[in-house]
């Protein structure tokens, strides 16, 4: 179960696609879209990433930070970001500790087999560091506009 709204967002520090470390506390004072996805360069994850890319200018105008997190490596993120010209930061949660802290790591079933992985989930984090809204069982297509419309106007 993902962490519910109205609780403080768990803090973390993770490397981006260049190896630079980013911490959630670095973004206090700004709205943050933290989206967890299973795997770089797979159909659903590519659709979701490209949907954030396609409306990214709207997020920037609204002063919102977009961060994608998956257990993929820094190198994998760098390739994925370059291939699809993603303008936002991708963070590598190599040991899936952050996924676990947010409650989005667990047992999944696909085509009759079971494995551990990321549940596609997005958290909208307020400027004060509280979880404002949680989007579970995300459908990749059009998700970015759904999240954008959930950000309160000042």
Z-matrix of the N, CA and C atoms (Angstrom, degrees):
N
C 1 1.465
C 2 1.534 1 109.89
N 3 1.310 2 116.52 1 129.28
C 4 1.466 3 118.23 2 177.08
C 5 1.528 4 111.39 3 -67.66
N 6 1.301 5 115.26 4 155.74
C 7 1.460 6 120.79 5 174.68
C 8 1.523 7 108.28 6 -59.38
N 9 1.326 8 117.69 7 133.95
C 10 1.470 9 119.19 8 -178.57
C 11 1.531 10 112.78 9 -78.27
N 12 1.317 11 114.30 10 165.97
C 13 1.467 12 121.17 11 176.61
C 14 1.518 13 110.12 12 -62.48
N 15 1.330 14 115.31 13 161.56
C 16 1.461 15 125.71 14 176.69
C 17 1.524 16 114.17 15 74.50
N 18 1.320 17 117.78 16 11.26
C 19 1.462 18 121.37 17 173.04
C 20 1.529 19 108.07 18 -109.88
N 21 1.345 20 116.95 19 157.71
C 22 1.466 21 118.22 20 175.41
C 23 1.530 22 110.23 21 -63.92
N 24 1.320 23 116.28 22 138.84
C 25 1.466 24 120.30 23 176.89
C 26 1.524 25 108.78 24 -70.44
N 27 1.344 26 118.26 25 132.66
C 28 1.464 27 120.00 26 177.72
C 29 1.531 28 111.23 27 -59.35
N 30 1.320 29 115.28 28 135.58
C 31 1.464 30 120.91 29 -179.91
C 32 1.525 31 110.08 30 -76.63
N 33 1.317 32 116.24 31 152.42
C 34 1.460 33 121.11 32 177.54
C 35 1.520 34 109.16 33 -158.30
N 36 1.325 35 114.73 34 162.72
C 37 1.461 36 124.07 35 170.41
C 38 1.518 37 106.45 36 -137.00
N 39 1.335 38 116.35 37 120.91
C 40 1.465 39 121.37 38 -177.69
C 41 1.526 40 110.11 39 -137.88
N 42 1.345 41 116.46 40 154.21
C 43 1.464 42 119.67 41 176.51
C 44 1.527 43 111.69 42 -80.25
N 45 1.339 44 115.49 43 145.41
C 46 1.458 45 120.51 44 175.02
C 47 1.528 46 109.14 45 -89.64
N 48 1.314 47 115.87 46 -168.89
C 49 1.459 48 121.95 47 -176.15
C 50 1.530 49 113.09 48 -67.25
N 51 1.343 50 117.98 49 -10.87
C 52 1.467 51 120.79 50 176.50
C 53 1.525 52 111.61 51 -106.62
N 54 1.341 53 116.44 52 -3.26
C 55 1.458 54 120.90 53 -177.75
C 56 1.517 55 113.30 54 96.26
N 57 1.344 56 117.69 55 -7.37
C 58 1.464 57 121.01 56 178.40
C 59 1.527 58 109.23 57 -69.96
N 60 1.334 59 116.10 58 137.32
C 61 1.472 60 121.41 59 -178.67
C 62 1.527 61 110.05 60 -85.00
N 63 1.327 62 115.42 61 134.61
C 64 1.466 63 122.72 62 174.89
C 65 1.520 64 108.04 63 -123.03
N 66 1.324 65 115.64 64 137.55
C 67 1.463 66 121.54 65 176.81
C 68 1.520 67 108.66 66 -116.49
N 69 1.319 68 116.11 67 146.11
C 70 1.458 69 119.39 68 179.94
C 71 1.526 70 110.78 69 -59.51
N 72 1.323 71 116.60 70 -36.92
C 73 1.479 72 119.74 71 -178.38
C 74 1.535 73 112.41 72 -61.95
N 75 1.342 74 117.24 73 -20.39
C 76 1.464 75 121.02 74 177.36
C 77 1.524 76 112.06 75 -63.41
N 78 1.336 77 116.64 76 -19.90
C 79 1.458 78 121.23 77 -173.85
C 80 1.525 79 113.42 78 -107.27
N 81 1.339 80 117.02 79 11.85
C 82 1.472 81 119.31 80 176.14
C 83 1.522 82 108.52 81 -56.90
N 84 1.321 83 116.16 82 140.99
C 85 1.453 84 120.68 83 -178.41
C 86 1.522 85 112.83 84 94.46
N 87 1.332 86 116.65 85 -4.97
C 88 1.470 87 121.51 86 178.92
C 89 1.527 88 109.68 87 -128.83
N 90 1.319 89 116.01 88 152.52
C 91 1.459 90 120.38 89 170.18
C 92 1.522 91 107.42 90 -71.75
N 93 1.332 92 116.48 91 139.78
C 94 1.463 93 121.88 92 179.20
C 95 1.523 94 109.38 93 -127.41
N 96 1.318 95 115.40 94 129.48
C 97 1.464 96 121.73 95 169.51
C 98 1.520 97 105.84 96 -99.09
N 99 1.325 98 115.72 97 115.51
C 100 1.457 99 122.33 98 -179.88
C 101 1.521 100 106.70 99 -112.10
N 102 1.327 101 115.92 100 104.51
C 103 1.460 102 117.11 101 -177.74
C 104 1.526 103 110.76 102 -111.98
N 105 1.326 104 114.49 103 128.14
C 106 1.457 105 122.85 104 179.84
C 107 1.525 106 108.19 105 -98.09
N 108 1.325 107 115.80 106 131.81
C 109 1.455 108 120.29 107 -179.78
C 110 1.527 109 109.45 108 -137.48
N 111 1.342 110 116.86 109 153.92
C 112 1.464 111 119.83 110 -172.98
C 113 1.524 112 117.05 111 -69.70
N 114 1.353 113 118.61 112 -47.98
C 115 1.462 114 118.34 113 -169.73
C 116 1.525 115 112.20 114 -157.58
N 117 1.333 116 114.91 115 135.03
C 118 1.465 117 120.92 116 176.02
C 119 1.527 118 111.26 117 -58.47
N 120 1.335 119 114.65 118 144.79
C 121 1.461 120 123.08 119 170.30
C 122 1.530 121 114.70 120 57.08
N 123 1.329 122 116.59 121 34.17
C 124 1.460 123 121.73 122 170.91
C 125 1.526 124 106.50 123 -109.87
N 126 1.328 125 118.88 124 159.68
C 127 1.467 126 119.85 125 -171.02
C 128 1.536 127 115.20 126 -53.65
N 129 1.325 128 118.73 127 -53.73
C 130 1.466 129 120.66 128 -178.01
C 131 1.518 130 112.71 129 -65.44
N 132 1.316 131 115.94 130 -41.22
C 133 1.467 132 120.30 131 -177.80
C 134 1.526 133 111.26 132 -69.64
N 135 1.318 134 116.80 133 -35.14
C 136 1.463 135 120.48 134 176.87
C 137 1.524 136 109.85 135 -67.70
N 138 1.331 137 116.75 136 -43.59
C 139 1.470 138 120.90 137 177.41
C 140 1.521 139 110.63 138 -57.74
N 141 1.341 140 116.04 139 -46.19
C 142 1.468 141 120.61 140 -178.39
C 143 1.529 142 110.56 141 -64.66
N 144 1.324 143 117.75 142 -47.90
C 145 1.469 144 121.75 143 -178.93
C 146 1.522 145 110.75 144 -61.02
N 147 1.327 146 116.51 145 -43.45
C 148 1.466 147 119.92 146 -178.78
C 149 1.525 148 111.37 147 -69.07
N 150 1.335 149 117.57 148 -28.77
C 151 1.469 150 118.91 149 176.99
C 152 1.535 151 110.29 150 -69.78
N 153 1.340 152 117.20 151 -36.87
C 154 1.471 153 119.36 152 173.94
C 155 1.533 154 109.67 153 -67.06
N 156 1.312 155 116.80 154 -40.82
C 157 1.475 156 121.09 155 178.19
C 158 1.531 157 110.98 156 -58.40
N 159 1.327 158 115.79 157 -44.23
C 160 1.462 159 120.42 158 -172.80
C 161 1.530 160 113.52 159 -69.02
N 162 1.325 161 118.15 160 -22.32
C 163 1.477 162 120.31 161 176.69
C 164 1.530 163 111.37 162 -115.82
N 165 1.347 164 115.61 163 14.79
C 166 1.463 165 119.75 164 -176.28
C 167 1.524 166 112.94 165 -58.15
N 168 1.323 167 117.53 166 -35.73
C 169 1.473 168 120.28 167 179.06
C 170 1.531 169 110.26 168 -59.32
N 171 1.321 170 117.61 169 -35.86
C 172 1.476 171 121.33 170 177.38
C 173 1.529 172 110.96 171 -66.95
N 174 1.330 173 116.71 172 -39.09
C 175 1.473 174 120.18 173 176.10
C 176 1.532 175 110.14 174 -63.73
N 177 1.324 176 116.77 175 -44.55
C 178 1.472 177 120.99 176 179.74
C 179 1.531 178 110.75 177 -60.25
N 180 1.338 179 116.40 178 -45.96
C 181 1.469 180 120.45 179 179.14
C 182 1.517 181 111.37 180 -59.31
N 183 1.330 182 116.11 181 -34.75
C 184 1.469 183 121.12 182 179.72
C 185 1.530 184 111.49 183 -82.75
N 186 1.342 185 117.74 184 -2.44
C 187 1.465 186 121.33 185 179.38
C 188 1.519 187 113.45 186 73.02
N 189 1.332 188 116.57 187 27.96
C 190 1.466 189 121.78 188 -175.98
C 191 1.527 190 109.80 189 -100.94
N 192 1.333 191 115.94 190 136.81
C 193 1.460 192 123.18 191 176.44
C 194 1.530 193 108.15 192 -91.80
N 195 1.324 194 116.98 193 134.03
C 196 1.469 195 121.99 194 175.88
C 197 1.527 196 107.84 195 -113.26
N 198 1.341 197 115.57 196 125.80
C 199 1.464 198 122.03 197 178.07
C 200 1.525 199 108.81 198 -128.60
N 201 1.322 200 116.65 199 126.47
C 202 1.460 201 121.36 200 173.92
C 203 1.517 202 108.99 201 -101.71
N 204 1.347 203 116.84 202 138.31
C 205 1.466 204 121.02 203 179.56
C 206 1.522 205 109.49 204 -129.33
N 207 1.331 206 116.02 205 131.95
C 208 1.458 207 121.95 206 169.94
C 209 1.526 208 107.80 207 -147.27
N 210 1.331 209 116.67 208 167.64
C 211 1.472 210 119.52 209 179.04
C 212 1.532 211 113.35 210 -76.58
N 213 1.328 212 118.04 211 -0.21
C 214 1.461 213 120.07 212 -179.88
C 215 1.531 214 111.42 213 -63.47
N 216 1.322 215 115.00 214 159.51
C 217 1.468 216 121.47 215 -177.76
C 218 1.531 217 111.70 216 -74.10
N 219 1.310 218 115.30 217 164.95
C 220 1.463 219 122.69 218 175.00
C 221 1.533 220 109.27 219 -56.23
N 222 1.332 221 116.69 220 -44.56
C 223 1.466 222 122.19 221 -178.81
C 224 1.540 223 110.62 222 -62.82
N 225 1.313 224 116.98 223 -43.53
C 226 1.467 225 121.21 224 178.67
C 227 1.528 226 110.37 225 -62.21
N 228 1.346 227 116.19 226 -43.55
C 229 1.469 228 120.68 227 177.70
C 230 1.530 229 111.13 228 -60.65
N 231 1.320 230 116.62 229 -41.41
C 232 1.471 231 120.39 230 -179.00
C 233 1.529 232 110.28 231 -61.15
N 234 1.320 233 117.25 232 -43.45
C 235 1.472 234 121.06 233 178.96
C 236 1.523 235 111.01 234 -65.41
N 237 1.330 236 116.37 235 -45.76
C 238 1.471 237 122.28 236 -178.61
C 239 1.528 238 110.37 237 -61.25
N 240 1.336 239 115.54 238 -46.06
C 241 1.463 240 120.71 239 -178.95
C 242 1.529 241 111.14 240 -63.13
N 243 1.321 242 117.00 241 -43.47
C 244 1.464 243 121.30 242 -179.72
C 245 1.533 244 111.24 243 -67.49
N 246 1.314 245 117.24 244 -43.92
C 247 1.462 246 121.73 245 -176.52
C 248 1.527 247 111.85 246 -59.73
N 249 1.349 248 116.84 247 -40.09
C 250 1.467 249 120.67 248 -175.87
C 251 1.526 250 113.20 249 -107.63
N 252 1.344 251 116.99 250 8.91
C 253 1.468 252 122.42 251 178.68
C 254 1.527 253 111.76 252 51.27
N 255 1.328 254 115.15 253 51.68
C 256 1.465 255 120.88 254 -179.25
C 257 1.527 256 108.94 255 -78.43
N 258 1.340 257 118.34 256 124.93
C 259 1.461 258 121.29 257 -174.16
C 260 1.533 259 114.21 258 -88.55
N 261 1.314 260 117.80 259 0.14
C 262 1.467 261 121.22 260 -176.93
C 263 1.529 262 109.98 261 -113.39
N 264 1.311 263 115.37 262 170.84
C 265 1.458 264 123.09 263 -174.88
C 266 1.527 265 111.77 264 -81.30
N 267 1.328 266 115.54 265 135.11
C 268 1.464 267 122.31 266 172.02
C 269 1.523 268 107.63 267 -110.79
N 270 1.318 269 116.45 268 130.43
C 271 1.463 270 121.73 269 -177.35
C 272 1.525 271 110.54 270 -110.51
N 273 1.324 272 115.24 271 138.52
C 274 1.458 273 122.32 272 -178.33
C 275 1.531 274 110.40 273 -95.76
N 276 1.321 275 115.56 274 112.10
C 277 1.469 276 122.44 275 176.70
C 278 1.521 277 107.49 276 -103.58
N 279 1.331 278 114.27 277 64.80
C 280 1.455 279 123.30 278 -171.24
C 281 1.531 280 113.83 279 -49.46
N 282 1.310 281 118.26 280 -44.84
C 283 1.463 282 121.03 281 -179.27
C 284 1.519 283 113.40 282 -94.34
N 285 1.298 284 117.53 283 9.72
C 286 1.469 285 128.23 284 -178.16
C 287 1.533 286 115.47 285 51.26
N 288 1.353 287 117.45 286 27.23
C 289 1.467 288 120.54 287 177.48
C 290 1.522 289 112.01 288 -66.64
N 291 1.344 290 117.35 289 -38.75
C 292 1.463 291 120.08 290 -179.87
C 293 1.527 292 109.57 291 -70.71
N 294 1.322 293 116.84 292 -40.23
C 295 1.477 294 119.85 293 174.93
C 296 1.531 295 110.06 294 -56.34
N 297 1.317 296 116.10 295 -43.83
C 298 1.465 297 120.22 296 179.47
C 299 1.531 298 110.86 297 -66.00
N 300 1.335 299 117.29 298 -42.08
C 301 1.471 300 120.81 299 -179.44
C 302 1.528 301 111.51 300 -60.85
N 303 1.335 302 116.51 301 -33.14
C 304 1.470 303 120.96 302 179.62
C 305 1.532 304 112.26 303 -90.26
N 306 1.331 305 117.22 304 -1.23
C 307 1.456 306 121.30 305 177.17
C 308 1.519 307 114.79 306 74.19
N 309 1.335 308 117.04 307 28.58
C 310 1.461 309 120.06 308 -176.85
C 311 1.536 310 112.66 309 -114.87
N 312 1.333 311 116.65 310 15.28
C 313 1.460 312 121.44 311 178.41
C 314 1.518 313 107.55 312 -114.39
N 315 1.334 314 117.05 313 133.16
C 316 1.458 315 118.18 314 177.96
C 317 1.515 316 112.69 315 178.55
N 318 1.322 317 114.22 316 -169.78
C 319 1.460 318 122.94 317 -176.69
C 320 1.524 319 109.96 318 -73.65
N 321 1.325 320 115.87 319 128.62
C 322 1.468 321 121.94 320 178.93
C 323 1.520 322 109.19 321 -125.27
N 324 1.314 323 115.04 322 157.32
C 325 1.466 324 120.64 323 174.90
C 326 1.520 325 108.41 324 -124.18
N 327 1.332 326 114.97 325 135.57
C 328 1.457 327 119.57 326 176.88
C 329 1.521 328 108.20 327 -149.19
N 330 1.302 329 115.97 328 123.33
C 331 1.457 330 123.03 329 178.76
C 332 1.530 331 111.65 330 49.74
N 333 1.322 332 115.13 331 46.40
C 334 1.456 333 120.80 332 174.93
C 335 1.518 334 116.45 333 80.89
N 336 1.320 335 117.25 334 -1.17
C 337 1.470 336 116.53 335 177.84
C 338 1.526 337 109.86 336 -116.26
N 339 1.330 338 114.21 337 151.47
C 340 1.464 339 120.53 338 -179.97
C 341 1.520 340 109.64 339 -109.44
N 342 1.313 341 115.15 340 144.90
C 343 1.463 342 120.93 341 178.69
C 344 1.528 343 108.11 342 -160.75
N 345 1.331 344 116.45 343 164.70
C 346 1.461 345 121.42 344 175.64
C 347 1.522 346 108.45 345 -90.87
N 348 1.341 347 115.83 346 140.03
C 349 1.450 348 119.35 347 -179.90
C 350 1.511 349 112.27 348 -169.99
N 351 1.323 350 114.69 349 -173.84
C 352 1.467 351 122.85 350 -176.58
C 353 1.523 352 110.03 351 -89.05
N 354 1.320 353 115.89 352 132.09
C 355 1.462 354 121.48 353 170.06
C 356 1.522 355 106.43 354 -86.72
N 357 1.324 356 116.55 355 123.54
C 358 1.465 357 121.89 356 -177.18
C 359 1.532 358 108.20 357 -62.06
N 360 1.329 359 115.85 358 108.98
C 361 1.459 360 122.64 359 -174.06
C 362 1.526 361 109.04 360 -143.41
N 363 1.333 362 116.28 361 143.33
C 364 1.461 363 121.03 362 177.53
C 365 1.520 364 109.32 363 -123.64
N 366 1.333 365 114.94 364 137.51
C 367 1.463 366 121.63 365 176.17
C 368 1.523 367 108.43 366 -115.14
N 369 1.324 368 115.66 367 131.90
C 370 1.457 369 121.63 368 172.50
C 371 1.525 370 105.30 369 -101.41
N 372 1.336 371 115.73 370 116.72
C 373 1.468 372 122.01 371 -174.35
C 374 1.525 373 108.64 372 -108.89
N 375 1.326 374 114.83 373 129.73
C 376 1.467 375 121.00 374 -177.00
C 377 1.524 376 111.08 375 -74.02
N 378 1.337 377 116.56 376 165.00
C 379 1.467 378 120.09 377 178.48
C 380 1.531 379 113.72 378 -58.70
N 381 1.329 380 117.62 379 -21.78
C 382 1.470 381 120.65 380 178.94
C 383 1.526 382 112.26 381 -86.97
N 384 1.347 383 117.34 382 -1.84
C 385 1.459 384 120.51 383 178.44
C 386 1.514 385 114.70 384 91.20
N 387 1.330 386 116.67 385 10.71
C 388 1.474 387 121.27 386 177.66
C 389 1.520 388 109.48 387 -92.13
N 390 1.320 389 116.19 388 148.29
C 391 1.458 390 119.86 389 172.89
C 392 1.519 391 107.08 390 -74.60
N 393 1.315 392 116.29 391 116.24
C 394 1.458 393 122.79 392 -176.84
C 395 1.528 394 110.87 393 -86.91
N 396 1.334 395 116.16 394 -42.24
C 397 1.463 396 120.41 395 -178.81
C 398 1.519 397 109.11 396 -153.59
N 399 1.355 398 115.29 397 147.71
C 400 1.462 399 121.87 398 178.42
C 401 1.526 400 108.21 399 -120.92
N 402 1.321 401 115.98 400 131.52
C 403 1.466 402 122.27 401 177.00
C 404 1.531 403 106.86 402 -111.53
N 405 1.343 404 116.08 403 110.74
C 406 1.461 405 121.02 404 -179.36
C 407 1.523 406 110.61 405 -101.61
N 408 1.334 407 115.42 406 161.88
C 409 1.472 408 121.62 407 177.12
C 410 1.527 409 110.71 408 47.58
N 411 1.309 410 114.90 409 48.33
C 412 1.462 411 122.23 410 -175.06
C 413 1.525 412 111.35 411 -61.67
N 414 1.312 413 114.89 412 133.54
C 415 1.472 414 122.06 413 169.56
C 416 1.529 415 105.24 414 -93.48
N 417 1.329 416 118.45 415 118.44
C 418 1.467 417 121.43 416 -171.56
C 419 1.526 418 115.65 417 -57.05
N 420 1.326 419 117.16 418 -37.87
C 421 1.455 420 120.45 419 -174.31
C 422 1.531 421 110.79 420 -73.09
N 423 1.322 422 116.77 421 118.27
C 424 1.464 423 121.26 422 177.46
C 425 1.515 424 115.23 423 80.71
N 426 1.330 425 116.78 424 2.13
C 427 1.467 426 119.92 425 -178.04
C 428 1.530 427 111.83 426 -61.67
N 429 1.312 428 117.12 427 -37.93
C 430 1.468 429 120.81 428 -176.06
C 431 1.526 430 112.08 429 -60.70
N 432 1.316 431 117.98 430 -37.82
C 433 1.473 432 119.57 431 178.97
C 434 1.530 433 110.93 432 -72.54
N 435 1.331 434 116.60 433 -31.83
C 436 1.475 435 121.04 434 175.52
C 437 1.533 436 109.77 435 -61.84
N 438 1.321 437 116.66 436 -45.09
C 439 1.462 438 121.50 437 -179.65
C 440 1.524 439 110.00 438 -67.30
N 441 1.311 440 117.75 439 -44.72
C 442 1.458 441 121.85 440 -179.70
C 443 1.525 442 110.90 441 -57.65
N 444 1.315 443 116.72 442 -40.84
C 445 1.466 444 120.14 443 -178.46
C 446 1.532 445 112.26 444 -72.61
N 447 1.341 446 117.61 445 -14.35
C 448 1.468 447 121.38 446 179.16
C 449 1.530 448 112.96 447 -85.83
N 450 1.327 449 117.15 448 -9.83
C 451 1.474 450 120.75 449 -178.35
C 452 1.522 451 108.08 450 -78.99
N 453 1.331 452 116.61 451 120.00
C 454 1.473 453 119.10 452 -178.34
C 455 1.522 454 112.58 453 -62.27
N 456 1.300 455 116.08 454 139.56
C 457 1.464 456 120.64 455 174.98
C 458 1.523 457 107.87 456 -75.28
N 459 1.303 458 116.59 457 139.15
C 460 1.475 459 119.30 458 -178.78
C 461 1.503 460 111.88 459 -72.66
